[in-house]
Amino acid sequence: MYKEDGYMSVSIMSANRLRFVSKDIAGGTIEEMATAADTYTSYCGTYEIQVNKIIHHIQISMYPNWTGIAQERIFALKDDRLLLSAPPDLIDGKQQTAHFVWKRV
């Protein structure tokens, strides 16, 4: 989500995530919590647009190492879609480039 006031937010999760056995919001086994964290990510902060780049100035992130840093994304607009590409980053022990396609709703 990108707001006109310069703030952005993203939350991504795997489909069909497993539910905790416990109904207590603070419950969950170590394994359940690890699986939940492994299948979800989010961050938010401010953003700025520079030609074909969006710079995310991350204020809060599920991945603590991103808090307080800037993340650059190359972007293109195509019809009702926003195409984003991140620079290569270490993901699952390998340098990978993430590509995202967001559809306007």
VMD Tcl script that builds the backbone (N, CA, C; Angstrom):
set m [mol new atoms 315]
animate dup $m
set s [atomselect $m all]
$s set {name element resname resid chain x y z} {
  {N N MET 1 A 0.851 -1.156 0.000}
  {CA C MET 1 A 0.000 0.000 0.000}
  {C C MET 1 A 0.909 1.235 0.000}
  {N N TYR 2 A 0.635 2.133 -0.906}
  {CA C TYR 2 A 1.320 3.415 -0.961}
  {C C TYR 2 A 0.282 4.511 -0.751}
  {N N LYS 3 A 0.522 5.381 0.207}
  {CA C LYS 3 A -0.408 6.464 0.505}
  {C C LYS 3 A 0.143 7.766 -0.065}
  {N N GLU 4 A -0.757 8.671 -0.388}
  {CA C GLU 4 A -0.362 9.962 -0.945}
  {C C GLU 4 A 0.480 10.795 0.020}
  {N N ASP 5 A 0.378 10.509 1.318}
  {CA C ASP 5 A 1.131 11.284 2.306}
  {C C ASP 5 A 2.576 10.808 2.458}
  {N N GLY 6 A 3.013 9.850 1.607}
  {CA C GLY 6 A 4.405 9.412 1.617}
  {C C GLY 6 A 4.703 8.207 2.475}
  {N N TYR 7 A 3.668 7.536 2.974}
  {CA C TYR 7 A 3.873 6.322 3.765}
  {C C TYR 7 A 3.489 5.092 2.959}
  {N N MET 8 A 4.183 3.989 3.258}
  {CA C MET 8 A 3.913 2.731 2.581}
  {C C MET 8 A 3.912 1.595 3.604}
  {N N SER 9 A 3.306 0.487 3.184}
  {CA C SER 9 A 3.247 -0.700 4.036}
  {C C SER 9 A 3.101 -1.918 3.145}
  {N N VAL 10 A 3.771 -2.991 3.525}
  {CA C VAL 10 A 3.632 -4.245 2.792}
  {C C VAL 10 A 3.575 -5.401 3.789}
  {N N SER 11 A 2.685 -6.345 3.509}
  {CA C SER 11 A 2.586 -7.591 4.271}
  {C C SER 11 A 2.425 -8.712 3.269}
  {N N ILE 12 A 3.261 -9.725 3.389}
  {CA C ILE 12 A 3.223 -10.863 2.463}
  {C C ILE 12 A 3.207 -12.143 3.292}
  {N N MET 13 A 2.284 -13.040 2.929}
  {CA C MET 13 A 2.251 -14.325 3.629}
  {C C MET 13 A 1.947 -15.438 2.643}
  {N N SER 14 A 2.345 -16.624 3.006}
  {CA C SER 14 A 2.047 -17.805 2.208}
  {C C SER 14 A 0.560 -18.121 2.294}
  {N N ALA 15 A 0.049 -18.700 1.247}
  {CA C ALA 15 A -1.350 -19.148 1.260}
  {C C ALA 15 A -1.485 -20.351 2.197}
  {N N ASN 16 A -2.649 -20.515 2.754}
  {CA C ASN 16 A -2.979 -21.696 3.574}
  {C C ASN 16 A -2.017 -21.905 4.731}
  {N N ARG 17 A -1.697 -20.832 5.443}
  {CA C ARG 17 A -0.810 -20.962 6.607}
  {C C ARG 17 A -1.465 -21.824 7.671}
  {N N LEU 18 A -0.657 -22.591 8.379}
  {CA C LEU 18 A -1.165 -23.439 9.454}
  {C C LEU 18 A -1.618 -22.592 10.623}
  {N N ARG 19 A -2.691 -23.006 11.260}
  {CA C ARG 19 A -3.201 -22.322 12.443}
  {C C ARG 19 A -2.601 -22.960 13.696}
  {N N PHE 20 A -2.452 -22.138 14.733}
  {CA C PHE 20 A -1.983 -22.643 16.015}
  {C C PHE 20 A -3.073 -23.528 16.622}
  {N N VAL 21 A -2.674 -24.544 17.343}
  {CA C VAL 21 A -3.631 -25.392 18.043}
  {C C VAL 21 A -4.311 -24.590 19.150}
  {N N SER 22 A -3.528 -23.792 19.884}
  {CA C SER 22 A -4.059 -22.982 20.981}
  {C C SER 22 A -4.906 -21.832 20.442}
  {N N LYS 23 A -5.972 -21.502 21.152}
  {CA C LYS 23 A -6.808 -20.350 20.807}
  {C C LYS 23 A -6.302 -19.075 21.490}
  {N N ASP 24 A -5.290 -19.199 22.339}
  {CA C ASP 24 A -4.692 -18.074 23.057}
  {C C ASP 24 A -3.753 -17.342 22.095}
  {N N ILE 25 A -3.975 -16.022 21.892}
  {CA C ILE 25 A -3.155 -15.264 20.953}
  {C C ILE 25 A -1.670 -15.262 21.334}
  {N N ALA 26 A -1.370 -15.438 22.612}
  {CA C ALA 26 A 0.013 -15.521 23.073}
  {C C ALA 26 A 0.481 -16.973 23.149}
  {N N GLY 27 A -0.379 -17.883 22.717}
  {CA C GLY 27 A -0.040 -19.305 22.761}
  {C C GLY 27 A 0.746 -19.715 21.525}
  {N N GLY 28 A 0.863 -20.960 21.310}
  {CA C GLY 28 A 1.604 -21.483 20.173}
  {C C GLY 28 A 2.911 -22.089 20.628}
  {N N THR 29 A 3.217 -23.220 20.042}
  {CA C THR 29 A 4.481 -23.877 20.357}
  {C C THR 29 A 5.618 -23.148 19.633}
  {N N ILE 30 A 6.825 -23.437 20.018}
  {CA C ILE 30 A 8.001 -22.855 19.347}
  {C C ILE 30 A 7.956 -23.190 17.859}
  {N N GLU 31 A 7.582 -24.416 17.527}
  {CA C GLU 31 A 7.513 -24.841 16.127}
  {C C GLU 31 A 6.433 -24.075 15.368}
  {N N GLU 32 A 5.268 -23.877 16.003}
  {CA C GLU 32 A 4.196 -23.121 15.361}
  {C C GLU 32 A 4.619 -21.672 15.121}
  {N N MET 33 A 5.264 -21.075 16.113}
  {CA C MET 33 A 5.706 -19.686 15.974}
  {C C MET 33 A 6.788 -19.555 14.899}
  {N N ALA 34 A 7.699 -20.525 14.832}
  {CA C ALA 34 A 8.748 -20.492 13.815}
  {C C ALA 34 A 8.147 -20.623 12.419}
  {N N THR 35 A 7.174 -21.513 12.258}
  {CA C THR 35 A 6.515 -21.679 10.962}
  {C C THR 35 A 5.758 -20.417 10.577}
  {N N ALA 36 A 5.080 -19.810 11.540}
  {CA C ALA 36 A 4.352 -18.567 11.270}
  {C C ALA 36 A 5.312 -17.474 10.813}
  {N N ALA 37 A 6.444 -17.345 11.486}
  {CA C ALA 37 A 7.430 -16.319 11.112}
  {C C ALA 37 A 8.057 -16.624 9.757}
  {N N ASP 38 A 8.224 -17.896 9.440}
  {CA C ASP 38 A 8.856 -18.299 8.178}
  {C C ASP 38 A 7.931 -18.106 6.978}
  {N N THR 39 A 6.642 -17.947 7.215}
  {CA C THR 39 A 5.681 -17.841 6.113}
  {C C THR 39 A 5.044 -16.450 6.029}
  {N N TYR 40 A 5.685 -15.451 6.661}
  {CA C TYR 40 A 5.118 -14.107 6.691}
  {C C TYR 40 A 6.239 -13.083 6.791}
  {N N THR 41 A 6.064 -11.964 6.122}
  {CA C THR 41 A 6.981 -10.846 6.295}
  {C C THR 41 A 6.215 -9.541 6.125}
  {N N SER 42 A 6.707 -8.508 6.746}
  {CA C SER 42 A 6.077 -7.195 6.606}
  {C C SER 42 A 7.079 -6.110 6.957}
  {N N TYR 43 A 6.828 -4.925 6.389}
  {CA C TYR 43 A 7.571 -3.738 6.784}
  {C C TYR 43 A 6.778 -2.511 6.374}
  {N N CYS 44 A 7.128 -1.371 6.969}
  {CA C CYS 44 A 6.462 -0.121 6.626}
  {C C CYS 44 A 7.390 1.041 6.916}
  {N N GLY 45 A 7.025 2.187 6.360}
  {CA C GLY 45 A 7.801 3.401 6.561}
  {C C GLY 45 A 7.405 4.433 5.526}
  {N N THR 46 A 8.328 5.309 5.200}
  {CA C THR 46 A 8.073 6.317 4.185}
  {C C THR 46 A 8.681 5.862 2.864}
  {N N TYR 47 A 8.303 6.556 1.799}
  {CA C TYR 47 A 8.879 6.241 0.492}
  {C C TYR 47 A 9.085 7.518 -0.305}
  {N N GLU 48 A 9.988 7.402 -1.278}
  {CA C GLU 48 A 10.196 8.488 -2.228}
  {C C GLU 48 A 10.379 7.879 -3.607}
  {N N ILE 49 A 9.974 8.621 -4.613}
  {CA C ILE 49 A 10.089 8.148 -5.993}
  {C C ILE 49 A 11.206 8.923 -6.672}
  {N N GLN 50 A 12.112 8.182 -7.348}
  {CA C GLN 50 A 13.221 8.764 -8.096}
  {C C GLN 50 A 13.249 8.127 -9.483}
  {N N VAL 51 A 12.793 8.823 -10.493}
  {CA C VAL 51 A 12.736 8.362 -11.885}
  {C C VAL 51 A 12.056 6.990 -11.946}
  {N N ASN 52 A 12.817 5.892 -12.072}
  {CA C ASN 52 A 12.219 4.559 -12.158}
  {C C ASN 52 A 12.459 3.740 -10.882}
  {N N LYS 53 A 12.738 4.420 -9.775}
  {CA C LYS 53 A 13.002 3.741 -8.504}
  {C C LYS 53 A 12.041 4.239 -7.431}
  {N N ILE 54 A 11.713 3.346 -6.524}
  {CA C ILE 54 A 11.029 3.706 -5.289}
  {C C ILE 54 A 11.990 3.351 -4.162}
  {N N ILE 55 A 12.237 4.290 -3.288}
  {CA C ILE 55 A 13.086 4.047 -2.134}
  {C C ILE 55 A 12.180 3.932 -0.911}
  {N N HIS 56 A 12.229 2.771 -0.261}
  {CA C HIS 56 A 11.473 2.547 0.976}
  {C C HIS 56 A 12.401 2.864 2.150}
  {N N HIS 57 A 12.020 3.824 2.964}
  {CA C HIS 57 A 12.764 4.155 4.183}
  {C C HIS 57 A 12.063 3.418 5.321}
  {N N ILE 58 A 12.597 2.270 5.655}
  {CA C ILE 58 A 11.913 1.337 6.543}
  {C C ILE 58 A 12.034 1.773 8.004}
  {N N GLN 59 A 10.880 1.905 8.642}
  {CA C GLN 59 A 10.818 2.294 10.049}
  {C C GLN 59 A 10.523 1.105 10.955}
  {N N ILE 60 A 9.746 0.141 10.452}
  {CA C ILE 60 A 9.389 -1.063 11.211}
  {C C ILE 60 A 9.466 -2.242 10.252}
  {N N SER 61 A 10.074 -3.340 10.696}
  {CA C SER 61 A 10.178 -4.524 9.842}
  {C C SER 61 A 10.159 -5.784 10.682}
  {N N MET 62 A 9.510 -6.806 10.152}
  {CA C MET 62 A 9.556 -8.099 10.829}
  {C C MET 62 A 11.002 -8.621 10.835}
  {N N TYR 63 A 11.738 -8.312 9.768}
  {CA C TYR 63 A 13.162 -8.661 9.687}
  {C C TYR 63 A 13.937 -7.508 10.333}
  {N N PRO 64 A 14.429 -7.681 11.564}
  {CA C PRO 64 A 15.016 -6.577 12.324}
  {C C PRO 64 A 16.149 -5.851 11.601}
  {N N ASN 65 A 16.898 -6.532 10.766}
  {CA C ASN 65 A 18.035 -5.908 10.089}
  {C C ASN 65 A 17.613 -4.828 9.105}
  {N N TRP 66 A 16.354 -4.816 8.681}
  {CA C TRP 66 A 15.877 -3.799 7.748}
  {C C TRP 66 A 15.385 -2.542 8.454}
  {N N THR 67 A 15.119 -2.599 9.759}
  {CA C THR 67 A 14.614 -1.436 10.477}
  {C C THR 67 A 15.664 -0.322 10.447}
  {N N GLY 68 A 15.226 0.869 9.990}
  {CA C GLY 68 A 16.120 2.017 9.951}
  {C C GLY 68 A 16.967 2.141 8.698}
  {N N ILE 69 A 16.747 1.299 7.697}
  {CA C ILE 69 A 17.536 1.400 6.472}
  {C C ILE 69 A 16.628 1.727 5.280}
  {N N ALA 70 A 17.245 2.005 4.152}
  {CA C ALA 70 A 16.511 2.262 2.913}
  {C C ALA 70 A 16.640 1.051 2.003}
  {N N GLN 71 A 15.549 0.683 1.374}
  {CA C GLN 71 A 15.516 -0.408 0.404}
  {C C GLN 71 A 15.074 0.168 -0.938}
  {N N GLU 72 A 15.833 -0.116 -1.973}
  {CA C GLU 72 A 15.549 0.398 -3.308}
  {C C GLU 72 A 14.803 -0.644 -4.130}
  {N N ARG 73 A 13.814 -0.185 -4.883}
  {CA C ARG 73 A 13.066 -1.056 -5.790}
  {C C ARG 73 A 12.985 -0.363 -7.154}
  {N N ILE 74 A 13.296 -1.092 -8.213}
  {CA C ILE 74 A 13.067 -0.604 -9.567}
  {C C ILE 74 A 11.586 -0.834 -9.849}
  {N N PHE 75 A 10.903 0.142 -10.461}
  {CA C PHE 75 A 9.481 -0.052 -10.699}
  {C C PHE 75 A 9.093 0.309 -12.121}
  {N N ALA 76 A 7.969 -0.277 -12.526}
  {CA C ALA 76 A 7.323 0.058 -13.793}
  {C C ALA 76 A 5.826 -0.063 -13.569}
  {N N LEU 77 A 5.071 0.778 -14.239}
  {CA C LEU 77 A 3.613 0.706 -14.197}
  {C C LEU 77 A 3.141 0.131 -15.516}
  {N N LYS 78 A 2.261 -0.864 -15.436}
  {CA C LYS 78 A 1.710 -1.482 -16.637}
  {C C LYS 78 A 0.231 -1.748 -16.386}
  {N N ASP 79 A -0.615 -0.985 -17.089}
  {CA C ASP 79 A -2.066 -1.070 -16.890}
  {C C ASP 79 A -2.384 -0.825 -15.422}
  {N N ASP 80 A -3.027 -1.794 -14.761}
  {CA C ASP 80 A -3.387 -1.631 -13.350}
  {C C ASP 80 A -2.410 -2.355 -12.429}
  {N N ARG 81 A -1.182 -2.545 -12.907}
  {CA C ARG 81 A -0.191 -3.285 -12.139}
  {C C ARG 81 A 1.056 -2.440 -11.865}
  {N N LEU 82 A 1.632 -2.656 -10.683}
  {CA C LEU 82 A 2.907 -2.077 -10.307}
  {C C LEU 82 A 3.905 -3.222 -10.267}
  {N N LEU 83 A 4.947 -3.134 -11.082}
  {CA C LEU 83 A 5.984 -4.170 -11.142}
  {C C LEU 83 A 7.193 -3.668 -10.358}
  {N N LEU 84 A 7.621 -4.423 -9.365}
  {CA C LEU 84 A 8.768 -4.053 -8.542}
  {C C LEU 84 A 9.842 -5.126 -8.622}
  {N N SER 85 A 11.083 -4.703 -8.680}
  {CA C SER 85 A 12.222 -5.623 -8.629}
  {C C SER 85 A 13.207 -5.101 -7.597}
  {N N ALA 86 A 13.659 -5.978 -6.741}
  {CA C ALA 86 A 14.637 -5.621 -5.712}
  {C C ALA 86 A 16.029 -6.004 -6.194}
  {N N PRO 87 A 17.060 -5.290 -5.746}
  {CA C PRO 87 A 18.425 -5.715 -6.069}
  {C C PRO 87 A 18.694 -7.090 -5.462}
  {N N PRO 88 A 19.677 -7.810 -5.979}
  {CA C PRO 88 A 19.988 -9.130 -5.407}
  {C C PRO 88 A 20.238 -9.041 -3.904}
  {N N ASP 89 A 19.728 -10.032 -3.192}
  {CA C ASP 89 A 19.876 -10.097 -1.740}
  {C C ASP 89 A 20.037 -11.559 -1.346}
  {N N LEU 90 A 20.577 -11.787 -0.172}
  {CA C LEU 90 A 20.757 -13.152 0.317}
  {C C LEU 90 A 19.426 -13.685 0.821}
  {N N ILE 91 A 18.893 -14.705 0.141}
  {CA C ILE 91 A 17.626 -15.337 0.501}
  {C C ILE 91 A 17.845 -16.845 0.501}
  {N N ASP 92 A 17.588 -17.483 1.620}
  {CA C ASP 92 A 17.808 -18.927 1.759}
  {C C ASP 92 A 19.224 -19.333 1.359}
  {N N GLY 93 A 20.202 -18.505 1.732}
  {CA C GLY 93 A 21.604 -18.844 1.493}
  {C C GLY 93 A 22.096 -18.588 0.076}
  {N N LYS 94 A 21.244 -17.987 -0.789}
  {CA C LYS 94 A 21.645 -17.725 -2.172}
  {C C LYS 94 A 21.323 -16.279 -2.521}
  {N N GLN 95 A 22.149 -15.675 -3.369}
  {CA C GLN 95 A 21.842 -14.344 -3.889}
  {C C GLN 95 A 20.673 -14.484 -4.861}
  {N N GLN 96 A 19.591 -13.779 -4.577}
  {CA C GLN 96 A 18.400 -13.862 -5.416}
  {C C GLN 96 A 17.829 -12.471 -5.636}
  {N N THR 97 A 17.102 -12.324 -6.726}
  {CA C THR 97 A 16.408 -11.080 -7.024}
  {C C THR 97 A 14.915 -11.333 -6.898}
  {N N ALA 98 A 14.274 -10.541 -6.062}
  {CA C ALA 98 A 12.833 -10.687 -5.864}
  {C C ALA 98 A 12.092 -9.793 -6.847}
  {N N HIS 99 A 11.022 -10.321 -7.422}
  {CA C HIS 99 A 10.142 -9.580 -8.334}
  {C C HIS 99 A 8.723 -9.669 -7.781}
  {N N PHE 100 A 8.034 -8.528 -7.758}
  {CA C PHE 100 A 6.680 -8.468 -7.228}
  {C C PHE 100 A 5.774 -7.813 -8.249}
  {N N VAL 101 A 4.554 -8.317 -8.331}
  {CA C VAL 101 A 3.533 -7.717 -9.174}
  {C C VAL 101 A 2.351 -7.396 -8.280}
  {N N TRP 102 A 2.046 -6.102 -8.158}
  {CA C TRP 102 A 0.930 -5.650 -7.351}
  {C C TRP 102 A -0.175 -5.172 -8.277}
  {N N LYS 103 A -1.402 -5.583 -7.996}
  {CA C LYS 103 A -2.556 -5.179 -8.797}
  {C C LYS 103 A -3.353 -4.135 -8.027}
  {N N ARG 104 A -3.720 -3.070 -8.695}
  {CA C ARG 104 A -4.518 -2.024 -8.062}
  {C C ARG 104 A -5.908 -2.576 -7.762}
  {N N VAL 105 A -6.384 -2.294 -6.554}
  {CA C VAL 105 A -7.736 -2.721 -6.187}
  {C C VAL 105 A -8.611 -1.525 -5.882}
}
mol reanalyze $m
mol bondsrecalc $m
mol representation Tube
mol addrep $m
